[in-house]
Every structure is written in structure tokens, then in C-alpha cells.
Amino acid sequence: RYFLVGSNPAETKYRVLKIDRTEPKDLVIIDDKHVYTQQEVRELLGRLDLGNRTKIGQKGSSGLSRAVSAFGVVGFVRFLEGYYIVLITKRRKMADIGGHAIYKIEDTNMIYIPNDSVRVTHPDEARYLRIFQNVDLSSNFYFSYSYDLSHSLQYNLTVLRMPLETLKTETTQTRQESFDIFEDEGLSTQGGSGVFGICSKPYEKYVWNGKLLEAVKNTVHRDWLLYIINGFCGQSKLLIYGRPIYVTLIARRSSKFAGTRFLKRGANCEGDVANEVETEQILYDASVMSFSAGSYSSYVQVRGSVPLYWSQDISTMMPKPPITLDQADPFAHVAALHFDQMLQRFGSPIIILNLVKEREKRKHERILSEELVAAVTYLNQFLPPEHAIIYIPWDMAKYTKSKLCNVLDRLNVIAESVVKKTGFFVNRPDSYCSILRPDEKWNELGGYVVSTGRLQTGVLRTNCVDCLDRTNTAQFMVGKCALAYQLYSLGLIDKPNLQFDTDAVRLFEELYEDHGDTLSLQYGGSQLVHRVKTYRKIAPWTQHSKDIMQTLSRYYSNAFSDADRQDSINLFLGVFKPTEGKPHLWELPTDFYLHHKNTLSLSQTRRSYTYWWTTGVLKHLPLPFDEVTCAENRRKLTVKKFHKYEEEIDIHNEFFRPYELSSFDETFCLAMTNSIRDFMPKNVGIDPSPFTVRKPDETGKSVLGNKSNREEAVLQRKTAASAPPPPSEEAVSSSSEDDSGTDKEDEGAVSQRSTPVKVTDTGDNTKITENVVQSTKDVYGVNLSDVPSEDDLTIYTRFVQLGQSQHKQDKSSQQFCSKHHLDRVINLIPISSFSQDNIYEVQPPRADRKSIEIFHAHIQAGRGNMQPLGKDDFLMYREYIRNRYL
């Protein structure tokens, strides 16, 4: 047997799973649902060890031995033989949201469960295993023990604020269990010391190991279930005069209709589109961690392929294969399913920003625009006008080629109108100063205002053909506009407006480019070809050749490796299940039938062509149906009552980990990208505000000396983010990716920190030192001469002697002098051997007895020991009460 022993972070409470290894093809797992203390689990393992030895007292290979140490279970998978267990063996902390840590998977381990004695071998098992492991779990998969990554921050915090009566009724219906790891926040009950813990069901669309956990979902306790997402997660620290503001970017890639660029286009029969990614930017004041007491804000936007039945034939080996519409859809059936999903999750209005080309010599991208306009026009006939889908077509490629038009200025106008319509989420009401001096833009802001803050209603859905380069730039501009409103709502800037070339926007732009590079690699096989700098027309002249290389890399990946990657994704997500006697995965001519279920069986229920939305959705608009308090949504929640001092809901222990020995150098908050360290100019006299516009030669990066130094600094920041480095650092990227798997240690504390990788040789050290050391003019604002003058040397010598002589006083002369002075006069004794110096020793004045008593009483009160009240105190208190209340 295998015994899986899991613990809470403090290792004070344990659970044990027993996995049977005698079944060749079935998975038999026994969970006793009991919570063990550390002493109890040691005794249990000791008894197991003793009972499994061949001879009493013998220590050897028999008995109980540790197979692997891990941080979580990804799931269980079976191909043609027995089951495998997939374990996370290395992790790294990538972000922190309100004390909840978000980790990136660094390494995994697959262990075959059945014993060799019962193993039934199959010739194709090894090939399936190789295909499954083609999905690299160590790149861009994330998990959290206590925060639900599949939902937005708005959903998670809205659930926490559900009415207390609702929770009380739910608690009576749930089975009481002794130990749960939930959201670390709770809701206090009225009186008493109870706290309600809430655990919501994950949003299945963004969970990537749902099928892997399906086999054990109903047999093991939910604490064993660890849901992972695929996409991007990055966090940077914006320091505003020392006040830490964390800017976090989380991208969730949909696991439905997932795949690679040319093999997954358009939508499937269930309304899931290709390359669908939900991007959320979270901003919060890191000086207060708690969700209930802190200030949190978020903004969500979506990208995804055009929701129609369309594809591109890649057998022609053309860089741009022709676009073909596969099925006629006069009643916009697939678009209706897609927008129905969006109305449920985001509310209204749904805003479509379509960036595909409108004018072309040969009709190519315009085919999609015409069909999408027809679909949206049809669907809007049946929606109330105030909740209609808003369609914004904008040919970004045409404006980019125009010398008269500034692309980003036009995008900024679109972004302002979008953010005003959707609003954003913030968990605190408008500050008093914004009520006194309201900004005209703030008053026009949409969304839904509640007593506790604002809710985002509706979402922007951006698409081009690939949803990569143009889409990322458009999303960055909308995110930049929303960031200004978020900063304004938290009282950090006086106007909701941010300008380019400020430290804050540079930091945000770098986050978005990492985000774009990562998503582009996952779907297209290369990094971004066109970046924000390309559209600002300030990209360096070397960028053009790098763009060509990225285009070739993308073309090569699409032509030769995408088919294998698509097979791996289909197997990993459970879209294809290997079955004895049926064709193997590599024998299928196409995976079209796997993703379009209606080709294998007809649906029994036919949806209405006019009432195309789910029942109940329209009633609650503009609010999203998923966040409304109703019976259907309450069934998705598990509620349990805790004592408020229980360890597992103590956020202080979870974040600060007082039971671990930690070093400041290893803490995540010191290793993340920092606006002052990485972006602010290093010259003295520069305004430290991150909202000051800098000149191009004033950035923190340009101060760095030669190329190798610049690479090292960029790499130090990049190791904290999961995205691959930008194309200007090809030499660095290979070494950083190679080292990421080997330099991390197996245990958690060390593997969580981001270690800067040194890429320079020892022979270059002298050059680096010369270039890093700046001139005194740059640092101090004055030029120091080569040789100090004689007067300066004399003054310096006197100060050195002064420091040496201050400890060599003649005590007898001090005592003699003190007798001739009055007690109440402060005695000033020169401490220097130079008569013209005015530096004296100072004796503190004597305090009278009453002052000393008051001081001691104050110290005792601080320790909790109160002095008995005297008669004068009672008289004074009585006088105060009479004047105050009577």
C-alpha cells in the first residue's frame, strides 16, 4: 500500500489516505476522515512500520519507507494499465493576495500505483505516458491552498459578504467535520466566538485538473482536492512614498476547447471559444492584509476567438491560410451560448472590441467581422435595449500604418468609454475627499454602487484573429485606464488619469508584456511579435529583425509541433480517454468529434431561437447571475462554523509562519519587482513619486552600465515572474529556464523565493564594477576634486581626534567641577581637547518624585496593571460625566 500523509502548514494537524496497490486497473482509496495530531500520526506510522517488517526488530528495506515529499496532489490518471498519481514536488511563491499565497508549480512527479506483481503490461502505455507528460506542468500552472483562483476577486469577496442568516441556515444542513482549510477569512457571528468559513465550488471552465480529480472527488475529504489553473500570474510592488501597493495580474486560460493556434479556431457546439483567457488586475494596499479591513480593487477583461464555426486549413503550408466558415448558423446558436455564459458570469453590458481588418484587397479577416455583426444584431433583437451587447469594430492594423493617427490615443478613448460603462470592483465606499471634490470623470463611472463599495457589471471582450498581439496592446490600454480609476478609488492619486513614461505605467507595461508573451507562447508557439512600444513607434531599430525571428518561430511551431501539443492537451484534459479496442489518439484523423459533442449524439433539449439566455439571468441584470444570492448559487457553497481562534483560519499564522525559520533575503515581498529599485532613476534630487513623467534617458534601467549588467538586472526581475524573457535577451532566456529546475531546493521555504541567476563570467567583473560606479556629480550633485585642500584635511583631522578623545575623560576633574555647580543647573563639560569646539557632555535634568510616579503608572498601565483610582480621580470623572451627558 501507499500511505499519503497530508498536513496543514504548521504541521499540527494531519490527514491520512490509504491507496491500495493490489488492484491492477481500479483505484481504491480509503479516507478515514479523521484528523490526527503530530504525536498520533507518528504513532500510526510507527505501528505500520513495525507491522510490515519481515522480522521483529529488523531494520532494512522492508517496513515503511518514504517514497516522495510533495506539496499537493494534481490528480490521478489511467491510460491502458493501472492508475498513476501526479504530485507537486517543487513550488515557488508568485503572488500574495490578502495573505493568501499563490504558488507556481516548478516540478511534478508521476508515480505508478499498482504493484509490479499485479501489473498487466500494455505495449502502448509508454507512448500515452510520453504524450501526457508533453504538457509541461512546470510552466505556467498555478495553485493556492486557501484562495479560489478560478473565480475573480469580486466573486470571492461577494460570497464572503453573504447575509449571516443565509449562512446559519446552510450550516445546519452541512455535515460537521473537524478540520477544513478554507478561505482564511470568515464572518463573525452576532455575539459569541463563532466564525463561518465558506468554501465555494471552483469555476470548472478555468480548472485544468478537474478530470484528474474526478476519480477521487466523492471519496476523499475536500482538503485533498487542489485545483490548478493555467495561464499567467505576476505581481509587482508599487511604492508610493514608501506605501506598498501590490499590482497583480492573473490570467486564467479556459480548459474548454483548449488547444494550439491553427488547430483550435472559433467555437465548439457548447459556446466555448478557442484561446479564451480571463485577465484580472488586482490592486491592494499591502500594509493591511485582511480582506475585511484592507482596501482591494480589481478589474476583469476577456479575450477569445470570434464565436463562430470557422477554421483555417494548415495543409497548404501558407503563413496565412484562408479563413473558412464551416457551418451556416443563421440563428447565431453558438454565439448565443457563448454570450449566455458571459452574461451569467459578468452581467451586462457585454462589450465586444473587434480589432480585425475591415478593408482588404482580398477578403480574409473581413469574413469574420461580417458574420459577427450579423450574429450580434440578431441576438440584440431579443434583449432589453439597456442590456444589449455593444459592438465596437476598429481596424487596428489600418490605423497603425497611418502616419497621421496615433493608435494608442484612439485606444485610450475607447478604453475610457469601456471602463465608464462597466465600472470596476472596489471593496470600500468612495472616500470623503472624492465626495467633497468630485472629479467629473468619476461621476460618469458605471458599474453597480453598493454600501460596501462598487461592483463591476459587464465585461470587455477583445478579439483579433489570433487574440495575441493586437489584443494584448488593446487590453493593456484598457487596463491602464482602469488602473488609474483603481488608484483614485483607493485615494492614491488626485485625478483618475495616468500618463506614459511614469514609473507606475512602466511597471504595469512590463507586467502586461510578460503576460502577453506567456499567453502567446501557450497558444501561438512564440512570444509577442508587436508590443506596446511597436504601436507607440518608439521601438529600437533592432526590434524589426527580432519581430521577423518571432514570426518565423511562430510559423515553425504551428507547422511542426502544434499537432503533438494538441494531442497532449486532449489527453491531459480528459477530452480523449484511451479505451481498449478503440482507435488510439495518434490514429485519429481529426479531434473535431472529441470537441463537438453534438456530432456523436443529438441533444434532447432544443434551445429557443429567441429566448437564448438561461432562465433567471435577465431578471438580475446588470448584476451577474453567479454572484446573486439565490438557492441555486447557495448550493455551490459549503459553510461550516469555526471557533475564531482556530489555527486554520488564523491569517497571521498563514502569512507570517512564526513556526518556520525565515530570512529577510528569502521573503517573497523583497524579491518581487519594485517600482523604486527597478524603474525609478537612481540620481539624487529626482521626484520619487511613481506618477512623475520621466525622460527616456532617466529610467532606472538606462542607468545600468553595459549589456551584461542590463541582462542581469532584467533576469533578476524575470525570475520572479513566470513569463519568458523578452526577445532582446535571447542569451539570457536559455540559462534562466535551464537553471529554474535545478537551482530550486525541494523544500518549500527556499523554493518559494525567486533567485537571481548570475549570467556574467568572472572575467567581466572588473568591467562591471567600473561601469556601475557612478561619478560623484551624478550621486551628490557636486564634483569632488582629486586632492583635498590643506584646510579640509585639518578640519577632518580635528574631527577624528574629537571622536577618539570623547571616551578619554578625566573623571576626577569632572567630579571637582560638579561640586562648584548647583544641583538644578545642567552641567556642561567639554568633551574635546580643543578649546574652541562647542561640543559638551549633557546631564539630564532631575525629575521630581510626582513626575516619576506618573511615568511608572503609565508603564504599568501599558502592561495591563491599572493603579487604584483615588478620590480626586472619582470627582474628576463624575464632573466629566455631568458635563458630557447630563
N, C-alpha and C positions, 0 to 999 in steps of 0.2 A: 504493500500500500504506500501511497504518498500521503503525508500529512501536511496540510497547508496551514501555517500558523500566522494569523494577522493581528496587528496591534494598533492602538492609537499612537499618535506621535510621541507622547510622553512615556510609552511602553508601560502603562499601568493597568491597561485592560486588554484582554486578548479574546480572539475567537479562533476556533479550530475547525477545519474542513477535512474530512477523510475521503480520499479518492481511491476507489477500488481498481487494482491493476490486473485483475484476473479475467475481466471481460474483454474479448478481442475486438469487438466493434461497438459496444454500448458504453455510455458514460454513466457511471454510478458514483454519485457524490452524496455523502451524508453530512448534514449540518445539524449539530445538536442544539443550535440557537442559544447556547449557554455562554455567559461572559465569565472568563477566568481572570483571576489576579495573576501577578507575575509569579508568586510563590506556587499557586495552583498549577499553572501551565508548566513550570519546571518539574513539579512532582509528576504530572501526567506524562511528560516526555521521558522522564527518568524511568517510570514504570514501563513505558513502551520499549525503551532501550533495553531494559533488563529482561523483559519478557521475550524479546526477539533474538537474544543471543543463543547460539547453539549449546553452549555450556555455561553454567553459572560461574560468574567471576571472570569470564574470558573477555578481553578487550581486543577487538580486531575489526575486520571488515564487516562482520555480522553486527546485528543490533541496529540502532538508529543513527543515520549519518545525514548531515545537512547537504542537500543537493544544490541549492541555489538560494541566494538572498535577493529579494526583489522589492519594488516599490508599489506594485499593483498588478492586477490580472487584467490583461486586454481581452481575453476570452478563450473559448475552446473551439477547435476546428477539426473536421474529419473529411478526408478525401475518399480513398477506396479501402484503406485499412482502418486502424483504430484512431482515437482522438489524440490531438496534441493540445497542450496548454501553452498559451503565449503570455510571457511575463515581462514586465518592465524592469530592467536591471540597472539602468542609469537614467537619471533625470537631471534637469537643470532649471532653476527658477528663472522665469522670463518676465513675470509681471506680478504686481500685487494690487488687489482691488479691495480696499477697506479691510486690510488684514488677511484677506483670503489669497493664498499663494496659487499662482498659475504656473504649471511646470511644462517643459518641453521634453518629449521622450528622446533620450540620447542613444539608448541601446535596448534591444529586446532579446529574449531567449525563448526558443521553441523546444518543449520537452515532450517526447513521445510517452504517452501514459501506459498503454498495456505492456505487461512484462514480456521479455523475449521468449519465454516458454510457451506463451499462448498466441504469439504474433502470427498472423496469416499474411504472408507477403504477397504483394501485387507488383507486376513489372512497371506499371505507370505511376506508382506512388511517388517515386523520386522526382519525376517531371512535374507533377502537380505541386509538390513541395517547393520546387525551384520557382515555379510561376508565382506561387503565393508570396514567397519571400522577395519577389521583384518589387512589391510595394514596400518602399523603404520607410519603415515606421520611425526611423531616427531622423527623418526630415519633415518638419512642419506638422507633427501631430502633438496635440496639447491636451492636458487634463488638469483637473483641480479636485481636491478631496472634498471641499466644502462650498464651492461656488458653482452654480449651474452655467456652464459655458455655452450650452445650446440655446439658451434664452438671452434676451437683451437685459441690460441693467434695469430698464424701465419695468419689464415684466417681473424681475426678481424682487424689486423694491415695492412694486404694487401689490404683489402677493403678500409681502410682509405686513402691509397695512390693511389687510382684510379685517372686517369688523370682528370684534372679540367674541360676540355671541355666536357667530358662524363657527368660529374655531372651537368653542366649547361644545357645541352640538356634534362637531366632527370627531372630537376627542373620544366621546363615549362610544363611537362606532368602531374605532380602530383598536386592534389588539395591542395590549400593553406589553412592551418589551423592555429589557433592562438597559440596553445600550445602543445608541444610534449616533452616527456622525451626520449632522445636517448642515444647513446654513448655520453659521455660528451666531447669527443674530436671532433674537426671539422677541416675543411680545409679552410684556408684563401683564399679569392678571391684576384685577382690582383687589388690592389687599393681599396679604399672604406672600409667599415667596415663590410662586409658580411661574414658569415661563413656558410659552408654547413654542415648540420647534416645528418648522414647516419644511417639508421636502416635496418639491414639485416633480412631476414626470418630465423627463427631458423631451425636447422637441425632436422627434425622430429624424426629421429631414436632415439635420446637421450632425447627427451621431453616426460615426463611421464604424463602430464595433457593435452595433445593435444585433446583427445576425450572429456574431461570435458569442454573444452573451445569451442568445435565445435558449440554448440548451439548459442553462442553469438558472434562468431568470426566476422561475417559480419555485425552485427547490432551496436556494440559499438565501440568507438574510441580505437585505438590500445594501448593507455596508460593504459587501464584497463587490458590488457592481460599480465599476469605474468607467464612466462614459468618456470617450475621447472624440475630439473634433480635429478636422484637417483644415489648413488654411495658413493664417499668419497671426502672430501675436508679438507686439513690440511695445516697449514702454520707455519714455524719456522723462527727465526731470527738468521742469521749467522753474528757474529760481527768480522770483520777483522780489528783489531787495532782501534776499535771504529766506523768503517764504516759499516752501517747496510745493509746487503744483505738479502732479503727475499727469502726463498726457499719454493715454493708452490707446492703441489701435488693435482691434481684434477682428479678424476676417474669418467667417465660417463658410466653408465650401459645402454645397449640398451633396449628399450621398445618393440622391435620386438622379438618374440619368447622368451619372458622372462618367467622365472619360477624357479623351485627348482631342486635340483641335479639330481635325477634319473628320474624325470618326464619330464625333458627337456634335450635332448641329440642331438648332431648332428645339422642338419639344417632343415629349412622348405622349401617349394617349391619355395619361393621367394629369397632364398640365405641368409636369416638371420639366424645366428647361436645362439645356447644357450650360456649363460654366456659370452656374448660379452661385453667387457669393454675396453674403450679407456682411457689410463692413460697418463696424460700430466704433465711434471715437468717444472715449470716456475721459472726462476731466474731473479731477477732485483735489481738494486741499489735503495734502498728505500729513499736515500737522495734527489732524483729527482723523482717527481711523474708523470709528464706529459708523455703521450705516445709519443709525438712528440720530446721531449727534453731528455727523460730518456733512460737508457740502459736496454733492455729487451731481454731475451733469453728463448727459450722453446724447449722441445724435446718430441715427441709423440711416444708411442708404444701401441700395441693392444694385448689383449688375447681373446680367443674364442674357442669353441668346434671344433672338427675336422669337416670340412664342407662336410659331407656325410649324407646319410639317415641311421642312426643307433640308437639303443636303448638298454636298459638293462631291463630285466624283474625282477621287485622287488617282485613279488608274492611269490618267493621261499624263502624269508627271509634269504638270504645269504649276508655276508658282501661285497662280490664282485660278483654280479650277472654276468652271462656270457654276452658278447657283441654279439649282432646280427645285421647283415646288413639287413635292412628292404626292400630295393628296389635295384634292379640292375640298375646301372647308367653308361653304357659303354661310353657315350659321355660326362661324367662329367658335366651334365647340372647344377646341384645345386652348384657345386664348381665354375663353370663359372660365375653364377650370383653373388656369394659371392665375387670373386676376381674382377669382374667388378665394384662392389660397392667400393672396396678398391682402385682400380686404379683411379676412379673419385675423391675420397676424398683425397688420399695421393700421387698419382703419382707413378712413378716406381723408384727403384725396390721394389717389394713386397718380403720380406724375411720371409720364414717360418722356425721357430725353433721348431722342433718336439721332445719333451722330453719323449715320451712313450717308454716302454720297447721293445727292439729288440730281446733279447734272453729269451725265456721262455720254461719251460718243457711242459706246456700245453698252446696251442695258445690262448692268451687272448687279450692283448693290441696290439699285432703284427698285428692283423686283420686290425686295423685302419691304421697302418703305410703302409701296402702293398697297400691298396685301395687309400690312399692319394698320394703315389708315382705315382701310375698309372694315377690318375687324373691330377696331376701337369705335368707329362710327356706328356700327351695328349694335355693339354692346351698350353704348351710351343711350340708345333709344329707350331702354327699359329702366335705367337708373334715374332716381330723382336728380334734377339739374345741379343741386348743391353738392351731390356726391359723385358727379360724373368723373370719368377718367380724363385727365388733362394730357394732351399730346403736344409735345414741343419738338418739331423737326428742326435740325440745324446742321447744315453740311460743314463740318469742321475742316475737312480736307480743303475745300474750296477757299475758306477764309484764311487758312494757313498759307496758301500760295499767294494770296493777295498782299501787295506791299502797302496798301492803304489802310488795311484793317488790322487792329490788334486783337488777336484771338482771345487772350486772357481777359481783356477788358469786356468783350462781349460775353464771355463765360461768366464773368463776375456779375453782370446784370441779370443773367439767367439764375445764377446761384442766389442772389438777393431775393428774387421773386419766389424761388422754390422754398427757401428757409422761412420766408414770411408766411407761406401757405401751410407748411407742415408744422412749424414750431419745433421745439426740442424738449428734451426731458431735463428737469432740474428738481431736486427734492427739497427745496426751501422756497418760501414765498419771496416775492420781489422785495429787495432791500428798501429801506425807508428813503434813502437818498434818491433812488430812481423814481420813487413816488413824488418826492418834492421837486426834483428837476428831471422830469421825464424826457427821454430822447424821442424825437419824432419817429425814428425807425422802430423803436421798442414798442410804441403804442400800436403800430400796424402789425405786430407779430401775431401769427396764427397759433394753432395748437389748441390745447384744452387746459384752461386755468382751473386748478383746484386749490383748496385751502392750504395744502402742504407744498404747493409749487406749480409746475407746469408739466403737461404730458405732450409727447409728440403724437400727432394724429396724422396718418398718411405717411407716404414714403416716396422718395425719388428713385425711379428705376432707370438706370442709364444703360444704353447698349450702342455698340457699333456692330461690325460683322463678327470680329473675334472677341470683343469685350476685353481688350488688353490695353493698347497704347492710348488711343483717344479717350477711352472710358476712364482710364486711371487719371489722366490730366483733368478731365471734367469733374471727376469725384474729388480730386484734390481741391479744386477751386470751390466746390460746394462745401467741402469740409472746412476750408479756411474761413469761409463766410460764417459757417455755424460755430467755429471755434471763437470768433470774435463775440458772437452773442453769448456763448457759454462763459467766456471770461467776464463779460459785462454783467451777467446774471449773478456771478459769484462776487461781484464788487471789486474786480481786479483792474479794470480799465474804465475810463470815464465815458468812452463812446464805443458802440459796437462796431468797430472798424479796425482792421489790421492791414498793414502795408507790407509789400515785398521788401526784402533785404533787411528785415529786422531779425534779431536772434530767434524770436518765437516762431516766425514763419519759416526760417531756415531749418529749425529743429523739426517742425511739422512736415516740411517738404521732404526731409531725409527719411522720416518715418514712412511717408506715403510712397517714396521711391523704393524703399525696402519691401513694402507691402506689394507694390506693383511688380517688382522683379520676381518675388516669390510666387505670386499667382500666375505670372506669365510662364515661369518655368514649369509649373504644375500642369498647365493646360496647353501651352504652345511649344514648350521644349527649349526656350531661350529666354534671356532677360528682356526687359523693355527695349524696343528699338527707338521710340520717340519719347523723350522725357519732358518734364516741365520746362527745363532750360531750352529745349529744342523749340518749344512753342513760344517762349519768351524771346527767342532769337539771340540768346547770349551764350549758347553752347560754344565751346572752343572748336577751332578748325579741325582738330584731330577727331572730333566726335563723329564726323561723317564716315570715316573709314571704319570706326567701331560699329556704327549702325549697320554698315554693309556686312560685317562679320556676324553680328547678331541675326541678321536676316538669313544669311547662309546657314547658321547654326539651327535656326528655326526650321528652315526648309529640309535640312538633313534629318532632323529629329522627326518631322512629320512623315518623311518618305520611308525611313528605315526602322525607327524604334517605336513609333506610336502604336503599332498593332500589338506588339508584345506587352506594352504598358496597359493597353486596353484590356487584354486578356487577364492581366494581374488584377486590375481593378474589379473586373467582373467576378473573379473568383473570391477576392477579399471581401467584397460587399455581399456575397451570397446571391448575386444575380444568377450565376451558374452554379449548380450543385452536381458534382460528379456522381454518376449512377452506373452501377454495373449493368452491362448490356446495352447502354445507350452511347451515342457518339461522344467522343472526348471533346474537350474545349478547343483543342487545336485542329479538330476535324470539321468544325462548323464553318460554313462559307461566310456567314454574317452573324452578328449578335442582335440583329434587328428584332427578332422574335422574342429574345430574352427581355428587352426593354419595353416592348409594346405588347402588353398582356392581352389586348383585345384581338391580336392575331391568332391566339391559341384558343380562346374561349370568348363567347359573346357575353356582354354584361346583361344581367337580368333587368336592372333598372335603367330606364332611359331618362336622361335629364331633359328638363324643359328647355326649349329654344329661347323663350322669353324671360322666364324667372330663372336666370342662370346662376344665381348665388345660393349659398346654403341658407336654410331656414334660420331665422334669428339674427343673421348678420346685419341686415338692413335696419333692424329695429334699434340697434345700439350705435350706429354710425353717428358722428365721426370716430367714436372710440372703437378700438379693435375688439372683436368678439372674444379673443383669447384672454383678455385682461378684465373682462366684465365679471362681476360676482353673480354666478348663476349655478344651478345644480350640476350642469354638465362640466363646468370648469372646476367645481369643488371636488368632483370625483377624481380629478387628476392630482389632487393634493393628499399628502399623508401628514397628519398632525399628531403630535404627541406632547404631553406635558412633562416638563423637567423641573427640578429644583434649580433655582437661579445660580447656585454656587457649584453646580456640577461641572466637572472638568471639561467635558466635551463641548460645552457651549461657552467656555471661557476664552474670549477672543484675545485677551492679553497673553495667555499661555501659548495660544496657537501662533501668534505673531512673534513674540519675543523669545520663546523657547528657553525659559530660565534653566531647564534641566539639561541643556546642551552647553558645552564649552564652545564659545564662538569668538571669533576675532573680528575687529572692525574692518580689516582689509578684505575679509571674506563676505561681508554683508552685501546683499544684493543692491540696497539703496545707494551704496557708494560706487558700485561698478557700472550702473546704468549711464546712458548718455546724459550729459549735463549741459544746460544752456550756457553756463558761465565758463566751465572748463573747456568745452568743445566749440563754442561758437562766438563767445564774446572776445573782442580784441584784447590783447594782453598789455596794451600800453596804459600807463597811469594817466588819469585825467579823463578817461573815456566814461561817458554816462553808462552806469551798469544796468540800466533798465533794458529788459529784453524787447521792448516795444520802440526802441530808438532805431531809426533807419541808419544803416552803416554803408559806407562806401565799399565798392568791391574789393579794394586793397586793404580794408580794415578788418576783415573777418578773422576769427580765431585761427582758421585753417591756413590763411596766407602767411601768418607769422612763422609757421614752421619752415625749417630750412630747406633741405634738399629733398629729392623724390623719395628716398628710402625712409626718411623721417615721416614724411606725409603718409606714406603707406602704413607705417607702424601705427600712427595715430588713428587713421581710419579703421585699421584692423582691430584696434583695441575697442573701438565703439561697436564694430560689426559683430564681434564675438558675443556681445550681449543681445544682439538681435538675430533672429533665425534666418533672415533673408540672405541670399548670396551677395557678395560684394559687387559694386558697380563695375562696368566693363573697363574702367580706367585702371583697375587693379587686377589684371589677369594673373600676374605673377604671384600676387598675394593670395588670391582666392583658393588656389590649389593647396597651398600649405595650410591655410586656416581650416579647410574642410578635412584635410588628412589628419590634422592634429586633434580635431574635435573629438574623435572617437578614442584616441589613445591617452590624451593628457588628463581626461576626467577620471577621477578615482571612483571606485564602486560605491562608496558610502555617500550618504546624502549631503552632509554639510559641505564637503569640498566640491562635490559635483554640481552644486547649485550655483556656485559663483562663476562669473564669466572671466576667464583668464586671458589677458592679452598675450598674443603669440608673438614672440620676437622673430623677426624675419631678416634682420641685418647680420652680416658676418662680423667677427671680432676685428677684422682688419679695418672696418669702416668706422670704428668707434671714435677715433680721433677726429675724423672729419665731422661726425655728427656733433660732437661737443663744440667744435668751433662754430658750427652753424647755429646751434641752439642758443648759445650765449649771446645776448643782445648787447648793444652798445649802451653806455651809461646815459647817453642822451635819450634813447628810447625808454629806458626804465625810470630815470629820475628827472628827466627834463632839463638837465644841465650837463655840460661836458666837463669831466674832471681832467685836470692837466696831468702830464706824465709824472712830474716830480712835485710833491707838496712844498709850499714855501716854508721858510725858516720859522715864521710866526705861527703857522699852522702846526708845525711839529712841536713847538714849545707848548702850545695850548694842549695838544694831545698828551705830551709827557706829563703835564701837570695833572691831567685827569687820571692818568694811570697811577701816579703816586698817590692821588687822593683816594682811589679805590683800595690801594694797598695799605694805606695808613689808617683807614676808618676802624679797623679791628685792633689797632695797637694803641689804645688809650691808656694814659697813666691814671689808674683808678684812685690813687692817693690824692692826686691833685683835684679830681672830681669831688671827692669827699670833703676836701678842705674848702673848696669853693662853695659847696652846698650849705655849709654851716652859716655862711655870711648872708644867705638869702632867706627871705621869709618863706614859710611853708606854702602859702597860697599863690606865690608868684611862680610862673613857669620858668624853669631853669634852662637856659640856653648855653650849651657848651660847644665850642667849635671842634669839629672832628678832623680838621685838616691842619697840616703843619705850615700852611701858607696863611699869613695873617689877613691878606686881602680877600680870601674866599668867604662867602656868606652862607656856608653850609653848616648847620648846627644839629646836634642831637636834641630831640624834644622829649620831655617827660609829660605823660598825660596828666591833666588836672585831676585833683582828688574829687571823687563823688561823695555826696553826703549820704547818710545812712538811709534816709527815706527813698532816695533815688535807687539805691542798691536793692532795697526791699521790693520796690515796684518792678525792677528788672528781673529779680528772681521769681516773683509771682508770674510775670509774663512767660518766663521759661517753663515754669511748672504747668501753666495753662496749656502751653503748646504740647506738653507730654500727656495731657489729659487729667492732671491733678489740679482741681479747682480749689482756691482758697475759700474758707467760710466767709459769708457776707457779714459785714459789720452793721452797726446801727445807721451810720451815715449812708451806707450803700442802699439800705432799705428805704430811707427817707428820700434819697435822690430818685430811686426807681418809682416810688409812689408819686412823686411830683411829675415825673415824665409821663406816667400813665394818665394822670389827671389832665395834664396839658394836651396830651395826644388824643385821647378818646372821650373825655367827659366834657 
